[in-house]
Amino acid sequence: MSRDARWKTLLELLVERGRLDVEEVAVELSVSAATIRRDFDQLAEQQMLVRTRGGAVVHGVSYELPLRYKTARRASEKQRIAKAVADLVAPGEAVGLTGGTTTTEVARALAVRGDLGSGSPALTVVTNALNIANELAVRPQFKIVVTGGVARAQSYELIGPLADGVLDQITLDAAVLGVVAFDVAHGAAAHDEAEAAINRLLCERAERVIVAADSSKLGRRAFARICATESVGTLVTDASADSGTVRRFEEAGVRVVVA
């Protein structure tokens, strides 16, 4: 196993469990304890975990894996969600896409839709995510609008007041939100307040708001609120979503699509 693959596995396990023991995870990954200690030390230097005696723990409530380490988590669920979200978009519409692994999959699902192969443009995509803009820029049938701002390393998103000048001048048919938490009482949320502010602007400029979130994000709270639940028209999630949670969203007026 390469170092990058090992680091990604360690970080995913850490997010799932909250704490890892050097000896136990060394056995689990079939590597030496010395290798795991070195990995933990290097990841701690990058502030991606907190080193403890004999292991490591995650940071506090603001802990967030960089996007490059999250791509494999719940990959099949995210791809199904993405296809369902892409099916909600009509040819010729203007769509806002926030950053994140699920919205990146939405961009890919839009890119392979056969009925979006022509037109002028077949679709207008407004995004503050550099990786999404990069993937879609090679599609000549898509008009890509990138907001201004300062790049955030964890999510490849542009944040800050420079984006306001672009978003204040546009109108969207739909905004697709990738979130870290979506709760009926507390709404949709992100880890970072600057990221949440840009996402909120996208919502305000859109006729309809779609939240694309796998079931692990539902019923959770996060630090920075993006929008209230009543601002969301549709939630697209996976089949593992708790039926009671789905019912509460529906009772709050949100259409729930299970992919």
Residue pairs with C-beta under 8 A, 6 or more apart in sequence:
1 9
1 29
1 30
1 31
3 39
6 29
6 31
6 35
6 39
7 39
7 43
7 69
8 69
8 72
9 29
10 20
10 25
10 29
10 36
10 39
10 40
10 43
11 43
11 48
11 49
11 65
11 69
12 65
12 69
12 70
12 72
12 73
13 20
13 25
13 28
14 20
14 49
14 56
14 57
14 58
15 58
15 63
15 65
18 57
18 58
19 52
19 55
19 56
19 57
19 58
20 40
20 55
20 56
20 57
21 54
21 55
22 33
22 36
22 37
22 40
22 54
22 55
23 33
23 54
25 36
25 55
26 32
26 33
26 35
26 36
29 36
40 49
40 51
40 55
40 56
41 51
43 49
43 56
44 50
44 51
44 56
47 59
48 65
48 66
49 56
49 57
49 58
49 59
50 56
50 57
50 58
50 59
61 222
61 223
62 191
62 223
63 191
64 154
64 180
64 191
64 192
65 154
66 153
66 154
66 155
67 99
67 100
67 101
67 104
67 131
67 154
67 155
67 156
70 101
71 101
71 104
73 101
74 214
74 216
74 238
77 214
77 215
77 238
77 240
77 259
78 101
78 102
78 105
78 214
79 105
79 109
80 238
80 259
81 102
81 105
81 106
81 212
81 213
81 214
81 236
81 237
81 238
81 259
82 102
82 105
82 106
82 108
82 109
82 212
83 109
83 259
84 236
84 257
84 259
85 106
85 109
85 176
85 210
85 212
85 236
86 106
86 109
86 110
86 113
88 174
88 210
88 234
88 236
88 257
89 95
89 110
89 123
89 174
90 173
91 115
91 116
91 119
91 122
91 123
92 119
92 121
92 122
92 123
93 123
93 124
93 173
93 174
94 123
94 124
94 125
94 126
94 170
94 171
94 172
94 173
94 174
95 110
95 123
95 124
95 125
95 126
95 172
95 173
95 174
95 175
95 176
96 125
96 126
96 127
96 172
96 174
96 175
96 176
96 202
96 205
96 206
97 103
97 106
97 107
97 125
97 126
97 127
97 129
97 132
97 176
98 127
98 128
98 129
98 157
98 175
98 176
98 177
98 178
98 195
98 198
98 199
98 202
99 127
99 128
99 129
99 131
99 132
99 155
99 156
99 157
99 178
99 195
100 129
100 155
100 178
100 179
101 178
102 178
102 212
102 213
102 214
103 129
103 132
103 176
103 177
103 178
103 212
104 129
104 131
104 132
104 135
106 176
106 212
107 125
107 127
107 132
107 135
107 136
108 135
110 116
110 123
110 125
110 136
110 142
111 135
111 136
111 139
111 142
116 122
116 123
116 141
116 142
117 141
118 141
119 141
121 141
121 142
121 143
122 141
122 142
123 141
123 142
123 143
124 142
124 143
124 145
125 132
125 133
125 136
125 142
125 143
125 144
125 145
126 145
126 146
126 147
126 166
126 167
126 170
126 172
126 202
127 133
127 136
127 144
127 145
127 146
127 147
128 146
128 147
128 149
128 157
128 158
128 159
128 163
128 198
128 202
129 155
129 156
129 157
129 158
130 146
130 151
130 156
130 157
130 158
131 156
133 144
133 146
136 142
136 144
137 144
145 166
145 170
146 158
147 158
147 162
147 163
147 166
147 167
147 198
148 158
148 162
148 163
148 165
148 166
149 157
149 158
149 159
149 160
149 162
149 163
149 198
150 158
150 159
150 160
150 162
151 157
151 158
152 158
152 159
152 192
152 194
152 195
154 192
155 192
155 195
157 195
157 198
158 198
159 192
159 194
159 195
159 197
159 198
160 194
163 198
163 201
164 201
167 198
167 201
167 202
167 205
168 201
170 205
171 205
171 207
172 202
172 205
172 206
172 207
173 206
173 207
173 208
174 206
174 207
174 208
174 209
174 210
175 202
175 203
175 205
175 206
175 208
175 209
175 210
176 210
176 212
177 188
177 199
177 202
177 203
177 209
177 210
177 211
177 212
177 226
177 227
177 232
178 212
178 213
179 188
179 189
179 190
179 211
179 213
179 217
179 222
179 226
180 189
180 190
180 191
180 217
180 220
180 222
181 188
181 189
181 190
181 217
181 220
181 221
181 222
182 188
182 189
182 211
182 213
182 217
182 218
182 219
182 220
182 229
182 232
182 235
183 189
183 218
183 219
183 220
183 221
183 229
184 219
184 229
184 245
184 248
184 249
184 252
185 229
186 221
186 225
187 225
187 226
187 227
187 228
187 229
187 231
187 232
188 199
188 211
188 225
188 226
188 227
188 229
188 232
189 196
189 221
189 222
189 223
189 224
189 225
189 226
190 196
190 199
190 222
190 223
190 224
190 226
191 222
191 223
191 224
192 223
192 224
193 223
193 224
195 224
196 224
196 225
196 226
197 224
199 226
199 227
200 226
200 227
203 209
203 226
203 227
203 231
208 233
208 234
209 227
209 231
209 232
209 233
209 234
210 232
210 233
210 234
210 235
210 236
211 232
211 234
211 235
211 236
212 236
213 235
213 236
213 237
214 237
214 238
214 240
215 237
215 238
215 239
215 240
215 241
215 242
217 237
218 237
218 241
218 242
218 245
218 249
219 242
219 245
229 249
229 252
229 253
229 254
230 252
230 253
232 254
233 254
233 255
234 254
234 255
234 256
234 257
235 249
235 254
235 255
235 256
235 257
236 256
236 257
236 259
237 246
237 256
237 257
237 258
237 259
238 258
238 259
239 258
239 259
241 256
241 258
246 256
246 258
249 256
250 256
